[in-house]
Amino acid sequence: RMGKSECHFINGTEKVRFLDRHFYNREELVRYDSDVGRHVGLTPYGEKVARNWNSNPAILEDARNAVDTFCRHNYEIV
């Protein structure tokens, strides 16, 4: 199992896109895209996981806040 989080900066920190991707056995199962605003399953199992994560307000709020807490916060460092 592997996870990968990415920040895409357009115009400095004015427009920021956050991607949180989850893989198993080199296959991407589920991803969160801040432009979409929810988790999206890319496999049948990933769809179940995404449905579960999207129904949990705490998980969804953490993912939505990551643009500020993860990306913008670390902009100067990166």
N, C-alpha and C positions, 0 to 999 in steps of 0.2 A: 504494500500500500504506500502511496506517495501523494503528497499535496504540493501544490505550487501556487503561490500568490504573486500577482503581477500588477504593477501600476503603470499606466500609460498616460503620460503628461502631454497635453496639447496646450500651447501658449502658457508655459510655466505651470502654475497651479490653478489657472483660471478654469480649465476644463480637464478633469481627471477621470480616468476610467479604471476601475478596479476589477480584476479577474481573480477568482479563487477556484482552482481546478483540482479535482481529485481523481487519481488514477489507481487502478489495480491491474497488475500483470501487464503493464504498458498500455492499457486501454483506458481512455478517459471515460469515467462513469457519470460524473455530475460536475457542473460548474455554476458559479455565481458570477453574473456580469452586472456591474452597477448600472449600466445603461438599460438593462432589462428590469432590474430591481427585484429579482427572485432567482432561486436556484432552478436549473434546467437539467433534467436527466437526459443522458445521451445513449443510454442502454436501457433495457427493460428493468434491470435491478436499479440503475441510476434514477429512473423515473420514480420508483418507490421511495428511494432515499430523498429525492428532491421534494416529493409530496410531503413527506414527514418533516423535513427541515422547514419548508414553507409554511407549515401549519403551526410551527413553534415560534411565537412572537419574539422570544429572547434570541434565538439563533438568527432570525431574519433581521432584527434590530442591530445585532453585532455586525452582520455582513454589510448592512446599509451604512453603518457608521465607519466602516473600515476606510472609506475614501478619505475621511478626515484623520482618523486615529492612526492609520497605517501609512497611507500614501502621502498626504500633505505633511504629516508630522515628520516623515523621513526624507522629504524632498531635498533639503540642503545636504543631508548626509550622502545620499545617492548621487 
